[in-house]
């Protein structure tokens, strides 16, 4: 694959982002700061999900995160835990040592 083909493929993969409701917003709304837990995390996730709820590319965003194993942040209105639940259900053969397709971080 030459450079033009490679760049064209990248543009196609990311082109939906031009229409995202989150474009230009502070990424801190969508990604937890280190150590954030409990109610603070739930509140931030809900704020991000409200933004996503009205987004015209919400499904493309969620699909991208699921296909690429995005482990952090709210994507397409889905929290990290929601995406992990979907990925875990899609891979029921994970061993007890694996515990989760998403790994021990979540």
WOJOZI-V637253 format. One record per residue. RES is the residue in three letters. OMEGA is omega in whole degrees, -180 to 180 (* if undefined). Layout:
BEGIN
RES,OMEGA + RES,OMEGA
END
This chain:
BEGIN
UNK,179 + UNK,-174 + UNK,179 + UNK,179 + UNK,-180 + UNK,180 + UNK,178 + UNK,178 + UNK,178 + UNK,179 + UNK,-180 + UNK,-179 + UNK,-174 + UNK,-172 + UNK,180 + UNK,-176 + UNK,179 + UNK,-175 + UNK,-176 + UNK,178 + UNK,-179 + UNK,-177 + UNK,178 + UNK,179 + UNK,178 + UNK,-178 + UNK,179 + UNK,176 + UNK,-172 + UNK,-178 + UNK,180 + UNK,170 + UNK,-180 + UNK,176 + UNK,180 + UNK,-178 + UNK,170 + UNK,-175 + UNK,180 + UNK,179 + UNK,180 + UNK,180 + UNK,180 + UNK,178 + UNK,-180 + UNK,176 + UNK,179 + UNK,-179 + UNK,175 + UNK,177 + UNK,-179 + UNK,-175 + UNK,-179 + UNK,-175 + UNK,-178 + UNK,-180 + UNK,-178 + UNK,-176 + UNK,176 + UNK,-179 + UNK,179 + UNK,179 + UNK,178 + UNK,-178 + UNK,180 + UNK,-179 + UNK,-176 + UNK,176 + UNK,180 + UNK,-172 + UNK,-173 + UNK,173 + UNK,175 + UNK,179 + UNK,178 + UNK,180 + UNK,-178 + UNK,177 + UNK,178 + UNK,-178 + UNK,178 + UNK,178 + UNK,180 + UNK,179 + UNK,179 + UNK,-179 + UNK,178 + UNK,179 + UNK,180 + UNK,-179 + UNK,-176 + UNK,-179 + UNK,178 + UNK,-178 + UNK,178 + UNK,177 + UNK,179 + UNK,180 + UNK,-178 + UNK,175 + UNK,-178 + UNK,177 + UNK,-173 + UNK,-176 + UNK,-175 + UNK,*
END
